[in-house]
């Protein structure tokens, strides 16, 4: 089981699943608590699965299960359910949990997501003490930007180590955040130019290219060849049967489709949605479902049907919808010349700056778009942070 966890943490999902199958073969010899734990990992690595209920069952039946508490908080964070995630994360930050650093980071993200960046910074400082060093962290950049402390965020960013492939993705993410918050395209282009070589793992390779394409989307008229080159790598992976990484790859496809739509490549986006529509519908992840609605609503806008876009989005809103859902809704209201509705959505964006930064879905690939759009749309109604 330890091998499976390590492989999963490094995005080697299929290998992790193979190791998990070996562990599952022994489960009848295990006590009920450990069998529940294995069920959580089974759901985590199941193609198209969603592990929240398994982890939450473990946390509720065994409230001293720090794995159940921490993993429940992480699943809730992925689904933008920050308020629900906070007590689970907090319950796992006690000294009895030897891995409490992870739920402490989850707690800071939850606090950021509900608009409490000062509390998030205090939690991060506690984590730093526990870690035993003052090494800069990309989440610290997030929290500083959420407080409007862009100059300090820039200073911390310069101290974030490059580290391994994942750390390099997070370092670039933080750089794009600071630059997008300021709508500074020169800095965004410079961040991409200074990025390292392609990572070894295919998941990180695709993520890197999505990061670069986000800058293209924000700062140029677009580059259809760049989009098609990403699709050429990603789409064959989605055709693999029984692929444990299909959930994360589905989110990458939705991110790519949304970038194509933002660049005006609606025919290309429609082709991808049509070809992979059944796959997306099969995913049990609510995050995939919410992002599918966002891109479908964008497709309706491209067809000059703003009311249809609104009907896709508004009935599903429960507070956990992505920030970009409100960006698309704002565009629909603007197309309908609903000035009051536009102002309402601009005010919503201004109030949810913390969520815009804290959304963790698909390794925070939408974060630069979120903060750039808020800086663009909500300037006139920006609230105190």
TORVEX-916082 format. One record per residue (C-alpha): residue in three letters; residue number from 1; y, z, x. Coordinates in nm, 3 decimals. Each point is the difference from the previous one (the first is absolute). Layout:
// TORVEX-916082
+-----+-----+---------+---------+---------+
!   r !   k !       v !       w !       u !
+-----+-----+---------+---------+---------+
! Ala ! NUM !       Y !       Z !       X !
...
+-----+-----+---------+---------+---------+
This chain:
// TORVEX-916082
+-----+-----+---------+---------+---------+
!   r !   k !       v !       w !       u !
+-----+-----+---------+---------+---------+
! Unk !   1 !   0.000 !   0.000 !   0.000 !
! Unk !   2 !   0.232 !   0.070 !   0.289 !
! Unk !   3 !  -0.054 !  -0.352 !   0.133 !
! Unk !   4 !   0.079 !  -0.144 !  -0.345 !
! Unk !   5 !   0.325 !   0.198 !  -0.021 !
! Unk !   6 !   0.110 !  -0.111 !   0.346 !
! Unk !   7 !  -0.071 !  -0.365 !  -0.076 !
! Unk !   8 !   0.183 !   0.021 !  -0.332 !
! Unk !   9 !   0.306 !   0.152 !   0.166 !
! Unk !  10 !   0.016 !  -0.298 !   0.236 !
! Unk !  11 !  -0.033 !  -0.259 !  -0.279 !
! Unk !  12 !  -0.355 !  -0.096 !   0.098 !
! Unk !  13 !  -0.103 !   0.030 !  -0.362 !
! Unk !  14 !  -0.330 !  -0.188 !  -0.005 !
! Unk !  15 !  -0.133 !   0.189 !   0.301 !
! Unk !  16 !   0.112 !   0.324 !  -0.164 !
! Unk !  17 !  -0.192 !  -0.093 !  -0.313 !
! Unk !  18 !  -0.315 !  -0.066 !   0.202 !
! Unk !  19 !   0.028 !   0.346 !   0.157 !
! Unk !  20 !   0.060 !   0.152 !  -0.343 !
! Unk !  21 !  -0.318 !  -0.162 !  -0.137 !
! Unk !  22 !  -0.194 !   0.179 !   0.272 !
! Unk !  23 !   0.160 !   0.330 !  -0.104 !
! Unk !  24 !  -0.070 !  -0.066 !  -0.370 !
! Unk !  25 !  -0.368 !  -0.041 !   0.077 !
! Unk !  26 !  -0.003 !   0.369 !   0.092 !
! Unk !  27 !   0.197 !   0.129 !  -0.299 !
! Unk !  28 !  -0.290 !   0.144 !  -0.200 !
! Unk !  29 !  -0.044 !   0.254 !   0.279 !
! Unk !  30 !   0.364 !   0.112 !  -0.033 !
! Unk !  31 !   0.160 !   0.266 !  -0.223 !
! Unk !  32 !   0.203 !  -0.114 !  -0.304 !
! Unk !  33 !   0.332 !   0.044 !   0.178 !
! Unk !  34 !  -0.097 !  -0.233 !   0.282 !
! Unk !  35 !  -0.138 !  -0.256 !  -0.245 !
! Unk !  36 !   0.339 !  -0.005 !  -0.176 !
! Unk !  37 !   0.163 !  -0.054 !   0.338 !
! Unk !  38 !  -0.226 !  -0.298 !   0.066 !
! Unk !  39 !   0.081 !  -0.139 !  -0.346 !
! Unk !  40 !   0.367 !   0.008 !   0.095 !
! Unk !  41 !  -0.061 !  -0.208 !   0.309 !
! Unk !  42 !  -0.233 !  -0.229 !  -0.191 !
! Unk !  43 !   0.280 !  -0.075 !  -0.246 !
! Unk !  44 !   0.247 !  -0.031 !   0.288 !
! Unk !  45 !  -0.206 !  -0.275 !   0.164 !
! Unk !  46 !  -0.138 !  -0.170 !  -0.310 !
! Unk !  47 !   0.124 !  -0.360 !  -0.044 !
! Unk !  48 !   0.270 !   0.003 !  -0.264 !
! Unk !  49 !  -0.031 !   0.374 !  -0.047 !
! Unk !  50 !   0.251 !   0.280 !  -0.052 !
! Unk !  51 !  -0.094 !   0.350 !   0.124 !
! Unk !  52 !   0.254 !   0.224 !  -0.174 !
! Unk !  53 !  -0.230 !   0.150 !  -0.263 !
! Unk !  54 !  -0.275 !   0.079 !   0.251 !
! Unk !  55 !   0.240 !   0.176 !   0.236 !
! Unk !  56 !   0.173 !   0.182 !  -0.285 !
! Unk !  57 !  -0.335 !   0.119 !  -0.136 !
! Unk !  58 !  -0.084 !   0.143 !   0.342 !
! Unk !  59 !   0.340 !   0.171 !   0.020 !
! Unk !  60 !  -0.028 !   0.151 !  -0.349 !
! Unk !  61 !  -0.360 !   0.117 !   0.019 !
! Unk !  62 !   0.043 !   0.130 !   0.355 !
! Unk !  63 !   0.371 !   0.090 !   0.040 !
! Unk !  64 !  -0.067 !   0.110 !   0.358 !
! Unk !  65 !  -0.113 !  -0.354 !   0.089 !
! Unk !  66 !   0.281 !  -0.110 !   0.225 !
! Unk !  67 !  -0.144 !  -0.352 !   0.017 !
! Unk !  68 !   0.008 !  -0.020 !  -0.379 !
! Unk !  69 !   0.358 !   0.128 !  -0.015 !
! Unk !  70 !   0.134 !  -0.218 !   0.281 !
! Unk !  71 !  -0.176 !  -0.318 !  -0.111 !
! Unk !  72 !   0.109 !   0.053 !  -0.362 !
! Unk !  73 !   0.359 !   0.028 !   0.117 !
! Unk !  74 !  -0.033 !  -0.321 !   0.200 !
! Unk !  75 !  -0.141 !  -0.197 !  -0.295 !
! Unk !  76 !   0.284 !   0.126 !  -0.221 !
! Unk !  77 !   0.256 !  -0.095 !   0.266 !
! Unk !  78 !  -0.136 !  -0.354 !   0.012 !
! Unk !  79 !   0.056 !  -0.021 !  -0.376 !
! Unk !  80 !   0.361 !   0.130 !   0.024 !
! Unk !  81 !  -0.096 !   0.321 !  -0.181 !
! Unk !  82 !   0.202 !   0.214 !   0.236 !
! Unk !  83 !   0.049 !   0.301 !  -0.228 !
! Unk !  84 !  -0.375 !   0.022 !  -0.067 !
! Unk !  85 !  -0.082 !  -0.043 !   0.368 !
! Unk !  86 !   0.218 !   0.287 !   0.121 !
! Unk !  87 !  -0.207 !   0.302 !  -0.115 !
! Unk !  88 !  -0.324 !  -0.149 !   0.131 !
! Unk !  89 !   0.157 !  -0.069 !   0.338 !
! Unk !  90 !   0.164 !   0.343 !   0.015 !
! Unk !  91 !  -0.326 !   0.177 !  -0.083 !
! Unk !  92 !  -0.163 !  -0.159 !   0.307 !
! Unk !  93 !   0.275 !   0.099 !   0.246 !
! Unk !  94 !  -0.131 !   0.355 !   0.043 !
! Unk !  95 !  -0.105 !   0.131 !   0.344 !
! Unk !  96 !  -0.365 !   0.001 !  -0.107 !
! Unk !  97 !   0.001 !  -0.382 !  -0.001 !
! Unk !  98 !  -0.050 !  -0.122 !   0.359 !
! Unk !  99 !   0.117 !  -0.349 !  -0.105 !
! Unk ! 100 !   0.308 !   0.124 !  -0.187 !
! Unk ! 101 !   0.227 !  -0.235 !   0.194 !
! Unk ! 102 !  -0.109 !  -0.286 !  -0.230 !
! Unk ! 103 !   0.088 !   0.171 !  -0.331 !
! Unk ! 104 !   0.325 !   0.120 !   0.157 !
! Unk ! 105 !   0.095 !  -0.364 !   0.053 !
! Unk ! 106 !  -0.110 !  -0.075 !  -0.357 !
! Unk ! 107 !   0.221 !   0.285 !  -0.122 !
! Unk ! 108 !   0.299 !  -0.138 !   0.188 !
! Unk ! 109 !  -0.058 !  -0.343 !  -0.153 !
! Unk ! 110 !  -0.026 !   0.150 !  -0.349 !
! Unk ! 111 !   0.324 !   0.192 !   0.052 !
! Unk ! 112 !   0.170 !  -0.317 !   0.120 !
! Unk ! 113 !  -0.134 !  -0.190 !  -0.300 !
! Unk ! 114 !   0.153 !   0.244 !  -0.249 !
! Unk ! 115 !   0.336 !  -0.010 !   0.174 !
! Unk ! 116 !  -0.022 !   0.316 !   0.212 !
! Unk ! 117 !   0.054 !  -0.131 !   0.355 !
! Unk ! 118 !   0.131 !   0.332 !   0.134 !
! Unk ! 119 !  -0.321 !   0.176 !  -0.104 !
! Unk ! 120 !  -0.198 !  -0.290 !   0.144 !
! Unk ! 121 !   0.176 !   0.046 !   0.333 !
! Unk ! 122 !  -0.084 !   0.371 !   0.003 !
! Unk ! 123 !  -0.363 !  -0.084 !  -0.066 !
! Unk ! 124 !   0.004 !  -0.254 !   0.283 !
! Unk ! 125 !   0.144 !   0.259 !   0.238 !
! Unk ! 126 !  -0.286 !   0.236 !  -0.092 !
! Unk ! 127 !  -0.246 !  -0.281 !   0.071 !
! Unk ! 128 !   0.170 !  -0.062 !   0.333 !
! Unk ! 129 !  -0.045 !   0.366 !   0.096 !
! Unk ! 130 !  -0.365 !  -0.016 !  -0.103 !
! Unk ! 131 !  -0.048 !  -0.317 !   0.205 !
! Unk ! 132 !   0.140 !   0.180 !   0.302 !
! Unk ! 133 !   0.245 !  -0.267 !   0.117 !
! Unk ! 134 !   0.333 !  -0.152 !  -0.094 !
! Unk ! 135 !  -0.116 !  -0.363 !   0.010 !
! Unk ! 136 !   0.204 !  -0.216 !  -0.239 !
! Unk ! 137 !  -0.177 !  -0.109 !  -0.318 !
! Unk ! 138 !   0.065 !  -0.303 !  -0.220 !
! Unk ! 139 !   0.000 !   0.219 !  -0.313 !
! Unk ! 140 !   0.292 !   0.192 !   0.149 !
! Unk ! 141 !   0.189 !  -0.331 !   0.003 !
! Unk ! 142 !  -0.079 !  -0.040 !  -0.370 !
! Unk ! 143 !   0.134 !   0.343 !  -0.087 !
! Unk ! 144 !   0.319 !  -0.046 !   0.201 !
! Unk ! 145 !   0.070 !  -0.335 !  -0.168 !
! Unk ! 146 !  -0.058 !   0.164 !  -0.339 !
! Unk ! 147 !   0.274 !   0.250 !   0.089 !
! Unk ! 148 !   0.240 !  -0.276 !   0.100 !
! Unk ! 149 !  -0.022 !   0.101 !   0.367 !
! Unk ! 150 !  -0.049 !  -0.352 !   0.131 !
! Unk ! 151 !   0.143 !   0.067 !   0.347 !
! Unk ! 152 !  -0.239 !   0.291 !   0.054 !
! Unk ! 153 !  -0.285 !  -0.209 !  -0.137 !
! Unk ! 154 !   0.079 !  -0.268 !   0.257 !
! Unk ! 155 !  -0.011 !   0.258 !   0.280 !
! Unk ! 156 !  -0.337 !   0.134 !  -0.116 !
! Unk ! 157 !  -0.131 !  -0.355 !  -0.035 !
! Unk ! 158 !   0.067 !  -0.067 !   0.367 !
! Unk ! 159 !  -0.227 !   0.295 !   0.087 !
! Unk ! 160 !  -0.292 !  -0.100 !  -0.222 !
! Unk ! 161 !  -0.286 !  -0.096 !   0.236 !
! Unk ! 162 !  -0.163 !  -0.340 !  -0.029 !
! Unk ! 163 !  -0.350 !   0.147 !   0.018 !
! Unk ! 164 !  -0.297 !  -0.185 !  -0.147 !
! Unk ! 165 !   0.004 !  -0.294 !  -0.240 !
! Unk ! 166 !   0.057 !   0.217 !  -0.308 !
! Unk ! 167 !   0.283 !   0.192 !   0.167 !
! Unk ! 168 !   0.162 !  -0.330 !   0.097 !
! Unk ! 169 !  -0.012 !  -0.113 !  -0.364 !
! Unk ! 170 !   0.161 !   0.326 !  -0.108 !
! Unk ! 171 !   0.260 !  -0.022 !   0.276 !
! Unk ! 172 !   0.099 !  -0.349 !  -0.113 !
! Unk ! 173 !   0.002 !   0.123 !  -0.359 !
! Unk ! 174 !   0.248 !   0.274 !   0.090 !
! Unk ! 175 !   0.216 !  -0.249 !   0.191 !
! Unk ! 176 !   0.004 !  -0.235 !  -0.300 !
! Unk ! 177 !   0.088 !   0.293 !  -0.226 !
! Unk ! 178 !   0.309 !   0.097 !   0.199 !
! Unk ! 179 !   0.116 !  -0.361 !   0.025 !
! Unk ! 180 !  -0.072 !  -0.087 !  -0.365 !
! Unk ! 181 !   0.183 !   0.311 !  -0.118 !
! Unk ! 182 !   0.308 !  -0.137 !   0.177 !
! Unk ! 183 !  -0.073 !  -0.360 !  -0.110 !
! Unk ! 184 !   0.024 !  -0.093 !   0.368 !
! Unk ! 185 !  -0.185 !  -0.329 !   0.042 !
! Unk ! 186 !   0.079 !  -0.023 !   0.371 !
! Unk ! 187 !  -0.178 !   0.331 !   0.053 !
! Unk ! 188 !  -0.289 !  -0.104 !  -0.226 !
! Unk ! 189 !  -0.053 !  -0.319 !   0.201 !
! Unk ! 190 !   0.026 !   0.197 !   0.325 !
! Unk ! 191 !  -0.268 !   0.243 !  -0.119 !
! Unk ! 192 !  -0.239 !  -0.286 !  -0.071 !
! Unk ! 193 !   0.079 !  -0.168 !   0.332 !
! Unk ! 194 !  -0.078 !   0.324 !   0.185 !
! Unk ! 195 !  -0.328 !   0.056 !  -0.184 !
! Unk ! 196 !  -0.318 !   0.008 !   0.203 !
! Unk ! 197 !  -0.292 !  -0.246 !   0.007 !
! Unk ! 198 !  -0.237 !  -0.044 !  -0.292 !
! Unk ! 199 !  -0.213 !   0.310 !  -0.064 !
! Unk ! 200 !  -0.375 !  -0.012 !   0.047 !
! Unk ! 201 !  -0.101 !   0.084 !  -0.357 !
! Unk ! 202 !   0.047 !  -0.273 !  -0.260 !
! Unk ! 203 !   0.151 !   0.245 !  -0.252 !
! Unk ! 204 !   0.276 !   0.087 !   0.244 !
! Unk ! 205 !   0.048 !  -0.365 !   0.098 !
! Unk ! 206 !   0.070 !  -0.091 !  -0.362 !
! Unk ! 207 !   0.225 !   0.301 !  -0.043 !
! Unk ! 208 !   0.200 !  -0.096 !   0.309 !
! Unk ! 209 !   0.051 !  -0.351 !  -0.135 !
! Unk ! 210 !   0.106 !   0.138 !  -0.339 !
! Unk ! 211 !   0.255 !   0.218 !   0.177 !
! Unk ! 212 !   0.139 !  -0.304 !   0.179 !
! Unk ! 213 !   0.000 !  -0.205 !  -0.321 !
! Unk ! 214 !   0.196 !   0.276 !  -0.173 !
! Unk ! 215 !   0.282 !  -0.051 !   0.249 !
! Unk ! 216 !  -0.018 !  -0.374 !  -0.061 !
! Unk ! 217 !   0.031 !   0.068 !  -0.373 !
! Unk ! 218 !   0.298 !   0.233 !   0.035 !
! Unk ! 219 !   0.195 !  -0.192 !   0.262 !
! Unk ! 220 !  -0.076 !  -0.374 !  -0.027 !
! Unk ! 221 !  -0.048 !  -0.261 !  -0.272 !
! Unk ! 222 !  -0.374 !   0.041 !   0.055 !
! Unk ! 223 !  -0.288 !  -0.151 !   0.195 !
! Unk ! 224 !  -0.284 !  -0.142 !  -0.206 !
! Unk ! 225 !  -0.209 !  -0.075 !   0.309 !
! Unk ! 226 !   0.010 !   0.368 !   0.098 !
! Unk ! 227 !  -0.121 !   0.098 !  -0.347 !
! Unk ! 228 !  -0.276 !  -0.261 !   0.001 !
! Unk ! 229 !  -0.118 !   0.108 !   0.345 !
! Unk ! 230 !  -0.042 !   0.358 !  -0.123 !
! Unk ! 231 !  -0.185 !  -0.123 !  -0.308 !
! Unk ! 232 !  -0.232 !  -0.207 !   0.220 !
! Unk ! 233 !  -0.116 !   0.321 !   0.169 !
! Unk ! 234 !   0.000 !   0.230 !  -0.304 !
! Unk ! 235 !  -0.145 !  -0.211 !  -0.281 !
! Unk ! 236 !  -0.342 !  -0.071 !   0.160 !
! Unk ! 237 !  -0.044 !   0.376 !   0.043 !
! Unk ! 238 !   0.049 !   0.048 !  -0.374 !
! Unk ! 239 !  -0.296 !  -0.229 !  -0.069 !
! Unk ! 240 !  -0.245 !   0.228 !   0.178 !
! Unk ! 241 !  -0.239 !   0.170 !  -0.239 !
! Unk ! 242 !  -0.042 !   0.377 !   0.020 !
! Unk ! 243 !   0.292 !   0.046 !   0.240 !
! Unk ! 244 !   0.105 !   0.365 !   0.021 !
! Unk ! 245 !   0.353 !  -0.100 !   0.100 !
! Unk ! 246 !   0.061 !  -0.212 !  -0.311 !
! Unk ! 247 !   0.242 !   0.255 !  -0.148 !
! Unk ! 248 !   0.231 !   0.002 !   0.299 !
! Unk ! 249 !  -0.031 !  -0.378 !   0.038 !
! Unk ! 250 !   0.092 !  -0.041 !  -0.368 !
! Unk ! 251 !   0.322 !   0.191 !   0.063 !
! Unk ! 252 !   0.070 !  -0.220 !   0.301 !
! Unk ! 253 !  -0.049 !  -0.307 !  -0.219 !
! Unk ! 254 !   0.241 !   0.141 !  -0.258 !
! Unk ! 255 !   0.253 !   0.075 !   0.274 !
! Unk ! 256 !  -0.031 !  -0.356 !   0.130 !
! Unk ! 257 !   0.031 !  -0.142 !  -0.352 !
! Unk ! 258 !   0.311 !   0.206 !  -0.066 !
! Unk ! 259 !   0.159 !  -0.117 !   0.324 !
! Unk ! 260 !  -0.073 !  -0.360 !  -0.102 !
! Unk ! 261 !   0.165 !   0.062 !  -0.336 !
! Unk ! 262 !   0.306 !   0.154 !   0.165 !
! Unk ! 263 !   0.024 !  -0.309 !   0.219 !
! Unk ! 264 !  -0.015 !  -0.226 !  -0.306 !
! Unk ! 265 !  -0.352 !  -0.127 !   0.074 !
! Unk ! 266 !  -0.117 !   0.054 !  -0.357 !
! Unk ! 267 !  -0.260 !  -0.277 !  -0.009 !
! Unk ! 268 !  -0.168 !   0.144 !   0.308 !
! Unk ! 269 !   0.009 !   0.351 !  -0.146 !
! Unk ! 270 !  -0.145 !  -0.125 !  -0.330 !
! Unk ! 271 !  -0.284 !  -0.173 !   0.186 !
! Unk ! 272 !  -0.096 !   0.322 !   0.179 !
! Unk ! 273 !   0.015 !   0.204 !  -0.320 !
! Unk ! 274 !  -0.212 !  -0.256 !  -0.184 !
! Unk ! 275 !  -0.262 !  -0.027 !   0.273 !
! Unk ! 276 !  -0.038 !   0.377 !   0.043 !
! Unk ! 277 !   0.084 !   0.118 !  -0.352 !
! Unk ! 278 !  -0.353 !   0.115 !  -0.088 !
! Unk ! 279 !  -0.028 !   0.194 !   0.324 !
! Unk ! 280 !   0.329 !   0.180 !  -0.063 !
! Unk ! 281 !  -0.103 !   0.086 !  -0.356 !
! Unk ! 282 !  -0.323 !   0.159 !   0.126 !
! Unk ! 283 !   0.177 !   0.247 !   0.226 !
! Unk ! 284 !  -0.007 !   0.356 !  -0.133 !
! Unk ! 285 !   0.295 !   0.104 !   0.213 !
! Unk ! 286 !   0.302 !   0.068 !  -0.224 !
! Unk ! 287 !   0.220 !  -0.103 !   0.292 !
! Unk ! 288 !  -0.146 !  -0.351 !  -0.006 !
! Unk ! 289 !   0.049 !  -0.011 !  -0.377 !
! Unk ! 290 !   0.365 !   0.101 !   0.022 !
! Unk ! 291 !   0.077 !  -0.252 !   0.272 !
! Unk ! 292 !  -0.182 !  -0.273 !  -0.190 !
! Unk ! 293 !   0.237 !   0.064 !  -0.292 !
! Unk ! 294 !   0.299 !  -0.026 !   0.235 !
! Unk ! 295 !  -0.099 !  -0.343 !   0.131 !
! Unk ! 296 !  -0.096 !  -0.121 !  -0.348 !
! Unk ! 297 !   0.343 !   0.109 !  -0.124 !
! Unk ! 298 !   0.161 !  -0.190 !   0.288 !
! Unk ! 299 !  -0.200 !  -0.306 !  -0.106 !
! Unk ! 300 !   0.144 !   0.033 !  -0.352 !
! Unk ! 301 !   0.351 !   0.016 !   0.144 !
! Unk ! 302 !  -0.068 !  -0.320 !   0.194 !
! Unk ! 303 !  -0.083 !  -0.165 !  -0.333 !
! Unk ! 304 !   0.331 !   0.121 !  -0.149 !
! Unk ! 305 !  -0.178 !   0.254 !  -0.222 !
! Unk ! 306 !   0.179 !   0.331 !   0.070 !
! Unk ! 307 !  -0.113 !   0.158 !  -0.327 !
! Unk ! 308 !  -0.364 !  -0.065 !   0.092 !
! Unk ! 309 !   0.063 !   0.159 !   0.340 !
! Unk ! 310 !   0.141 !   0.309 !  -0.171 !
! Unk ! 311 !  -0.298 !   0.021 !  -0.235 !
! Unk ! 312 !  -0.233 !   0.001 !   0.299 !
! Unk ! 313 !   0.187 !   0.278 !   0.176 !
! Unk ! 314 !   0.172 !   0.241 !  -0.236 !
! Unk ! 315 !  -0.298 !   0.119 !  -0.210 !
! Unk ! 316 !  -0.186 !   0.100 !   0.317 !
! Unk ! 317 !   0.276 !   0.214 !   0.149 !
! Unk ! 318 !  -0.106 !   0.363 !   0.039 !
! Unk ! 319 !   0.193 !   0.105 !   0.310 !
! Unk ! 320 !  -0.264 !  -0.123 !   0.246 !
! Unk ! 321 !   0.098 !  -0.368 !  -0.008 !
! Unk ! 322 !   0.110 !  -0.162 !   0.328 !
! Unk ! 323 !   0.369 !  -0.021 !   0.079 !
! Unk ! 324 !  -0.031 !  -0.378 !   0.001 !
! Unk ! 325 !  -0.102 !   0.012 !  -0.367 !
! Unk ! 326 !   0.353 !   0.120 !  -0.073 !
! Unk ! 327 !   0.148 !  -0.266 !   0.229 !
! Unk ! 328 !  -0.181 !  -0.268 !  -0.203 !
! Unk ! 329 !   0.101 !   0.166 !  -0.327 !
! Unk ! 330 !   0.362 !  -0.001 !   0.116 !
! Unk ! 331 !  -0.024 !  -0.375 !   0.064 !
! Unk ! 332 !  -0.143 !  -0.052 !  -0.350 !
! Unk ! 333 !   0.282 !   0.201 !  -0.158 !
! Unk ! 334 !   0.254 !  -0.194 !   0.202 !
! Unk ! 335 !  -0.154 !  -0.327 !  -0.121 !
! Unk ! 336 !   0.040 !   0.129 !  -0.357 !
! Unk ! 337 !   0.363 !   0.090 !   0.078 !
! Unk ! 338 !  -0.071 !   0.361 !  -0.095 !
! Unk ! 339 !   0.279 !   0.168 !   0.196 !
! Unk ! 340 !  -0.086 !   0.350 !  -0.122 !
! Unk ! 341 !  -0.364 !  -0.049 !   0.095 !
! Unk ! 342 !   0.096 !  -0.125 !   0.346 !
! Unk ! 343 !   0.216 !   0.309 !   0.056 !
! Unk ! 344 !  -0.284 !   0.222 !  -0.118 !
! Unk ! 345 !  -0.243 !  -0.153 !   0.249 !
! Unk ! 346 !   0.255 !   0.015 !   0.282 !
! Unk ! 347 !   0.040 !   0.370 !  -0.073 !
! Unk ! 348 !  -0.379 !   0.042 !   0.000 !
! Unk ! 349 !  -0.021 !  -0.163 !   0.342 !
! Unk ! 350 !   0.277 !   0.223 !   0.133 !
! Unk ! 351 !  -0.184 !   0.311 !  -0.119 !
! Unk ! 352 !  -0.331 !  -0.108 !   0.155 !
! Unk ! 353 !   0.102 !  -0.066 !   0.358 !
! Unk ! 354 !  -0.254 !   0.259 !   0.115 !
! Unk ! 355 !  -0.283 !  -0.168 !  -0.187 !
! Unk ! 356 !   0.105 !  -0.336 !   0.143 !
! Unk ! 357 !  -0.065 !   0.140 !   0.346 !
! Unk ! 358 !  -0.302 !   0.216 !  -0.084 !
! Unk ! 359 !  -0.220 !  -0.258 !  -0.174 !
! Unk ! 360 !  -0.310 !  -0.023 !   0.220 !
! Unk ! 361 !  -0.195 !  -0.281 !  -0.169 !
! Unk ! 362 !  -0.133 !  -0.261 !   0.243 !
! Unk ! 363 !   0.136 !   0.182 !   0.306 !
! Unk ! 364 !   0.352 !   0.001 !  -0.147 !
! Unk ! 365 !   0.028 !  -0.378 !   0.023 !
! Unk ! 366 !   0.256 !  -0.009 !  -0.284 !
! Unk ! 367 !   0.228 !   0.264 !   0.152 !
! Unk ! 368 !   0.257 !  -0.237 !   0.161 !
! Unk ! 369 !   0.035 !  -0.193 !  -0.327 !
! Unk ! 370 !   0.045 !   0.326 !  -0.190 !
! Unk ! 371 !   0.284 !   0.138 !   0.207 !
! Unk ! 372 !   0.169 !  -0.338 !   0.047 !
! Unk ! 373 !   0.000 !  -0.058 !  -0.375 !
! Unk ! 374 !   0.136 !   0.346 !  -0.072 !
! Unk ! 375 !   0.274 !  -0.050 !   0.259 !
! Unk ! 376 !   0.083 !  -0.332 !  -0.167 !
! Unk ! 377 !  -0.029 !   0.091 !  -0.368 !
! Unk ! 378 !   0.090 !   0.365 !  -0.018 !
! Unk ! 379 !   0.301 !   0.020 !   0.232 !
! Unk ! 380 !   0.247 !   0.048 !  -0.282 !
! Unk ! 381 !  -0.200 !   0.284 !  -0.155 !
! Unk ! 382 !  -0.151 !   0.163 !   0.311 !
! Unk ! 383 !  -0.045 !   0.368 !  -0.071 !
! Unk ! 384 !   0.041 !   0.285 !   0.253 !
! Unk ! 385 !  -0.319 !   0.064 !   0.198 !
+-----+-----+---------+---------+---------+
